[in-house]
Amino acid sequence: MSQQLTNDTSTIIIRSEESHEEEDYSGLFESDMFQVDENYFRKPRPARIEVFNIENSDFQVKVRLLGDHILWGNYLWNASKCLSQHFYENQHLIKDKTVVELGAAGGLPSLTCGKLGAKKVVITDIGHEDLIDNLKKNVELNFGENCQHVEVRPHAWGERLEETFGIGENKETFDVIILSDLLFNHICHHQLLDSCEYLSHPNTMIYVSYTHHRPWLIKEDLKLFVLAKERHFLVEHYFDKKYPPMFENDPGDVEERSTVHVQIMKPPQARQGNHEN
């Protein structure tokens, strides 16, 4: 898909030559989330380590975060904390399961799964060297140098699926797929679903956690689920949880920016399996 980007101070239009669709990103750069520090290209901020704790327990996950990253791998997002907390409180969802996280950034949810008894965890993000190296450091930080059940792989959604995850009898599928705060990437929804479908078996559970960081683009965020239903995924609301907003001074409804939504998707194979039964 080739894209044309038109950028002025108020409007960004992304056009797909294949679909002829347009997305209007008016006001895209009006929020703190999408502001680039004036020193971004001249003075990178150092990486830092944040510790995710479960209240009244000794459970913790250390997450090394990049100082800066254009794909937002430099924040510990509320959506990732929310899923991690939920998995801790419902460990049967993860124990002895195979897990893959797409677009992992710091990888908190998948690292959490690795500590909760998952049989196998694959943490993925686009193949930017800094992102992948940082994820590997997070695995070592939490599991040591010789960890066998948690691994990191580069993966751009929808691309090189056979090369990365195998084909035929050697194809990997997963019991749990994690999508944490990925809906904002509107032009990649189809590719994200491609990966989900390829990595699923009939009983796969896909956990989608997200916040509408730009409430004026809620409709565009939710197109992922519209597309998923068109492709015969099952989609159901799971729960919502309130957090302090990631960017307090951003425009848009503060209640929406403070809410993590979690939905569960089941792949098209689940429908086929039910039909066969």
N, C-alpha and C positions, 0 to 999 in steps of 0.2 A: 504494500500500500504506500503510495507516495503522498506526501502531505505538503500543503502550502500554508505557511504561517504569515499572517498579516498582523503586525504589532504596532500599535500606537499607544498613547498614554491611557486610553480608556477601553480599547476593544482588542481582543484576539479572536480571530476566526480560524478554526482548523477545518480544512476541507479534505474529504476523502474522494479521490478521483474515481474509486470503484463504486462507492455508494452514493456519491453526490450529496451526502448529508453535510450539514454545517452545524457547528456548535459555537454559540456566542459566549465568550468568556469575559463579558463586560465586568469590569471591576475586579478582575482576577488579581491584580497587584495592589489592591487597596487594603489587603489584610496583612497582619504581621506574618502570617504563615507563608506568604509568597513574596516577602521582601528579602532582597539579597543585601547583606551587610556591605557597606561601602568599601570595606577592607577585605571582602571575600576572596578576591583573586590575588591580593597582595600579601595578606597576613592571615593564613589559615589558623583557625583556633585549634588548640590541642585536643586530642581524644580524652575522654573522661570515663570513669566507671561509676555506674549507678547500681544500687543494690535494691532489688525488689524483695520485700518481706511480706509474709503473711502474718497478720496481727495475732498475737497470743500463740505463736508457734516459733520453732527455730528454723522453719523452712525459709530459704532465701536463694535467689538467683542473682548472680553478678552479671551485669551487662555492660560491656565496653561499647561506648557510642562514639562515632566519629565526630570531630569538631565541627565539620561542615560537610554537607553532601546535597547535591542538587535534587536527589530523589528522596530526601527527608529521612535518611538513615542516621541522622544525628539527634533524634528525639526518641524518648521512651513514651510511646503513645498510650493514651487512656484505653484504647481498644485492645491493646496487647495486655495491659494490666488486668482488664476485665476478664478476658478469656483465661488468663493464667490463674486468677482467683477462682473462677468457676471450675476449672479442671482440678485445682487443689481440693475444692469442696466436693467434687464428684469424681474421685479418682478411678472409679470403675469405668469411666468413659475412656480412660487412657491406658490403664494397666494391661500389659501384654498385647497392646495394639501396635500396628505400624502407622507411623505419622509422617506427613510431609507438610511443610509450610512453604507457601509461595509468597514471593515479595517480602522476605522476612525482616529486612533492615537489621535491627540488633538481634532479632531472633528470640525475644523473651518467651512467647508461648511455646515454641518448640523446645527450647531449653528447659522450660518447666516440665513438659511432657517427658523429656529425658530423665528428669529427677523423680517422676511419679510412676516409674515402672514400665514405660513404653518399651516394647520389644525392639523396635527400630525407629529411628528418627532421622529424616533427611531434611536439612535446612537449605532452602534455595533463595537466591536472589539473582538479579541480572548480573552478568559477568564483569562488572567493574572490579578491577583488582583490589581497590581499597575496601569495597564492601565484602568481597569474599574472604580476603585476608582477615578482616575484622571479625567475621563470623567464626572463622577457624580459631581465632584467639579467644572468642567467647566459649567455644567448646572446650578448649584447653583450660580456660579459667575456671570452669565449673566441673569438669570431669577428668582433668589431667591429660597428659600427653598420649596415653595409650588407650583412649576411649574407643570401644569397638561398636557401640550401639547408636552413636550419634555422629553424623557426618554432614559435610557441607558440599554442595554442588552448585555451580553456576547454571542458571536456567532463565532464559527470557521466555515469557509466556507464549505458548503455542509454537515455539521453535525447537527444532532438533529433539523432538520428543522421543523418537525411536533411538537416537544416538545416546540420549541422556538416561532414559529409563528402560530401554530394551524393547524387543518386539517378539511377538509370538509366545512361545513357551517361556522365554526369558524376560518377558515384560513384567515390570514391577507395577503393582497396584497397592493402594493403601487403605487402611481402615478409617483413618481420620485425615482430612485435608483442612488446613488452617489458612484462612484469608483474613488478615488483620489490617484494617484501615487501608484498603486498596481501591475503594469505590471511586475515589477522586480522579483516578486515571481513566477518564471516560473513553478515550479513543482506543483503549486496550481491553475493553470488556469482552469482546468476542474471543480474543486470544487467551484471556484468563479462563474463560469457559472451555476453550479447547484443551487446555492443560488439565482442568478439573475432570473433564470427561475421560481423557486418556488415562488418567491415574486412578480412576475409580473402578471398583467392582460393585455388584448389586447392593451390597450392604454398607458401602462407604457413607460416612457422615461428613458433610462439609460445613464447617463452622465459619460464619461470616460475621465479623464484628466491625463496626464502623461508627464514626461520628460525622455528621454533616458540618464540616468545618466552615463551609461557605453556604449558609442556609439558602441563599438565592439560587443555588444550583442543586437543590434537593432532587428535582425531577431528573436531572442528568445523572446524579449519583444512583438513583433507583433504577435506571435503565438496565443495570446488570441483571436485576431480578426479572424484568420484562423479557430480556433476551433469554434468560435461563428458562423461563416458562415456555417461550416459543420453541426452545430446543428440548422440551420435555423433561427438564429438571423439576423435581418437586421442591417447592419453597414454602417454608412456614416460619412465622414469627416465633422467636424463642423467649427472649426477655430483653428488658431495657434496664440500664443502671446509670445513676447520676455521678458525675465527677466534676471537680473544678475545671473550667474550660482551659484548653491547652494554651490559648492566646487570649488573655483577658480583655485586651483592648480592641480586638477585632470587631468589624461590623457584623451585623446580623443578629438574630434572636439568640440571646445568651442561654436560654433554656435548651434550645436545640444544640448549640455548641457545647453544652455541658452533658449531653446525653450520649451514652454508648448504646447502640442498638445491636442486638445479636439475632441473626436468623440462621436457620439450618436449611441446607439444600441437600437433596438426595439426587443422585445422577440418573440419567435416562435409563440406565441398566436396571435401576430399582423398579421402575414401571414394568419393564420387560420381564423381570423376575416374578413380580406379582401376577402378571398376566399368565405366565407359564404355570404358576402354581394354581 
